[in-house]
Amino acid sequence: MKLIINCDGGSRGNPGPAGIGVIFSDEKGKVIKEYAQRIGRATNNEAEYESLIFALQKAKLIFGGKKIKEMPIEVKMDSELVAKQLNGKYKILDRKIEQLFLKTWNLKIDFGDVKFTRVPREKNIEADKLVNRALGSSRVSDGLPGI
């Protein structure tokens, strides 16, 4: 079985109250588990990383250490920054983001084949809805003007 993880994070105010949304599904799209959770105060980029960290921790708990090493995993996110940093395409310039990157990288060591994929926002809408549910809002700021 291939595990697909859609994750998203967002904040109101950037920084401001923040939340995450995570969906685990199989390769056919059948949802296994989903999460919506407030994470306190964060920037949008910090929330994006926090959603990924949460997802990796939960995957290891749900499937166990042995199975997670053998299971191919694709993490889909709409954060270009996070996906490109994890794939070695963008430098990390912010100290807080560097700490979250290292935490993610250290978690990744416990996994086998993990692929980080950036998807358009429209293809991550369900995870985005979970972020909004966590924050009790219809829309979360992503730090971009006019959105």
C-alpha positions in Angstrom: 0.0 0.0 0.0 1.2 3.5 -0.8 0.3 6.2 1.7 -0.7 9.6 0.4 -0.5 12.4 3.0 -2.1 15.8 2.1 -1.1 18.5 4.6 -1.6 22.2 4.9 -1.0 24.9 7.5 -2.2 28.4 7.7 -2.3 31.4 10.0 -4.6 34.4 10.6 -2.4 37.5 10.7 0.9 35.9 9.6 2.0 35.5 12.4 -1.2 34.9 14.2 -3.5 32.1 15.4 -2.6 29.1 13.3 -3.9 25.6 12.4 -3.1 22.5 10.5 -5.0 20.0 8.4 -3.7 16.5 7.5 -5.4 13.8 5.5 -4.1 10.2 5.2 -5.4 8.2 2.2 -4.5 5.2 0.1 -3.4 5.5 -3.5 -7.0 5.1 -4.7 -8.0 8.2 -2.7 -9.8 6.4 0.1 -9.5 8.5 3.3 -7.9 6.6 6.2 -7.7 9.4 8.8 -7.9 13.2 8.9 -7.0 15.8 11.4 -7.7 19.5 12.0 -5.9 21.1 14.9 -5.0 24.6 16.3 -1.3 25.0 16.9 -1.1 28.3 18.6 0.6 31.4 17.2 2.7 30.9 14.0 3.5 32.3 10.6 2.0 30.6 7.6 5.4 28.9 6.7 5.8 27.7 10.3 2.3 26.2 10.2 3.0 24.5 6.9 6.1 22.8 8.5 4.1 22.0 11.7 1.4 20.2 9.5 4.1 18.0 8.0 5.8 17.2 11.3 2.4 16.3 12.8 1.7 14.1 9.8 5.0 12.2 10.0 4.6 11.7 13.7 1.0 10.4 13.3 1.9 8.1 10.4 4.6 6.4 12.5 2.2 6.0 15.4 -0.6 4.6 13.2 1.4 2.2 11.0 4.3 1.4 13.3 8.1 1.8 12.8 8.6 -1.4 10.8 5.8 -0.9 8.4 6.5 2.8 7.8 10.1 1.9 6.7 8.6 -0.4 3.9 5.6 1.8 2.9 6.1 4.2 0.0 4.8 7.6 1.1 3.9 10.7 -0.9 3.4 13.9 1.0 1.4 16.5 -1.0 1.4 20.1 0.0 0.7 23.4 -1.6 3.6 25.2 0.1 6.3 25.8 -2.5 8.7 26.9 0.2 8.5 23.7 2.3 8.5 21.3 -0.7 11.5 23.0 -2.3 13.4 23.2 0.9 12.9 19.5 1.6 13.9 18.7 -1.9 17.1 20.8 -1.7 16.0 23.5 -4.1 15.6 26.4 -1.7 18.0 27.6 1.0 16.7 28.1 4.5 17.3 31.6 5.7 15.1 31.9 8.8 16.2 30.4 12.1 12.8 29.2 13.2 12.2 27.6 9.8 15.7 25.9 10.0 14.7 24.3 13.3 11.4 23.0 11.8 13.3 21.7 8.8 15.7 19.8 11.0 12.9 18.4 13.0 11.2 17.2 9.8 14.5 15.8 8.4 15.2 13.9 11.6 11.7 12.4 11.5 12.1 11.4 7.9 15.1 9.2 8.9 12.6 6.7 10.4 10.8 6.3 7.1 11.7 4.5 3.9 10.6 6.0 0.6 9.2 9.5 1.3 8.5 11.9 -1.6 7.6 15.5 -1.0 5.4 17.0 -3.8 4.2 20.5 -4.2 0.6 20.5 -5.6 -1.5 23.5 -6.7 -3.8 24.9 -4.0 -6.8 23.5 -5.8 -5.5 20.0 -5.4 -5.1 20.4 -1.7 -8.5 21.9 -0.9 -9.6 19.3 1.6 -6.5 19.8 3.8 -7.1 23.6 3.5 -10.7 23.0 4.7 -9.4 21.2 7.8 -7.1 24.2 8.6 -10.1 26.5 8.4 -12.2 24.1 10.5 -9.5 24.1 13.1 -9.5 27.9 13.2 -13.2 28.3 13.0 -13.0 30.4 9.9 -13.9 30.3 6.2 -10.5 31.5 5.1 -6.9 31.5 6.5 -4.2 34.0 5.5 -1.4 32.5 3.5 0.6 35.6 3.8 -0.1 36.7 0.2 -1.9 40.0 -0.4 -5.4 39.8 -1.7 -6.0 36.1 -0.8 
